[in-house]
């Protein structure tokens, strides 16, 4: 499996036959260097309904005839935009042609902000996600604060855990370090940092401190394919 990190929380996974992108925030993401039309995926997972996570999901889905997978309310909203959508909810899982997807708990918000009408459209509970594909198991925490049930993720025997570290809206570095210790993935990779001034954090400092604890971690280069 190959992984490409587009900055913020956007992760692209490319397997032998299928590909999936998570939280495809490209337009407006200062770290992303790919054009929307260059993204070729079969599935899209959206963790929650904030604009910097829904991102370009609708256009990417239409370009590729891809299916959007998301918590029920968000999936319903996406289907109203004229794309295929598969609803999941927290604790639920489903086997697709590429592998299995499980929606996990996250503590955050989930709503689309309609600036023009000064309204917020509620889009259900936020989520994280576990993706199983080509014999690998990947956890994307979504936007979340630290919570005790993260300890239960150790039983998933994860190959990779993507954890937010930027603080303010999600876990900061200290809480993410504790989450990584609880989860015990084979490798932990920081995400959701430095996109905006309010979430500035040093990802290498996070990696160094995890390595001091004997845990494998690395900062992914942005916009490059990396072999898992």
Secondary structure, 3 states (H helix, E strand, C coil): CEEEECCCCCEEEECCCCEEEECCCCCCCCCCCCCHHHCCCCEEEECCCCHHHHCCHHHHHHHHCCEEEEEHHHHHHHHCCCCEEEEECCCCEEECCCEEEEEEECCCCCEEEECCCCEEEECCCCEEEEEEECCEEEEECCCCCCCHHHHHHHHHCCCEEEEECCCCCCCCHHHHHHHHHHHCCCEEEEECCCCCHHHCCCHHHHHHHHHHCCCCECCCCECCEEEC
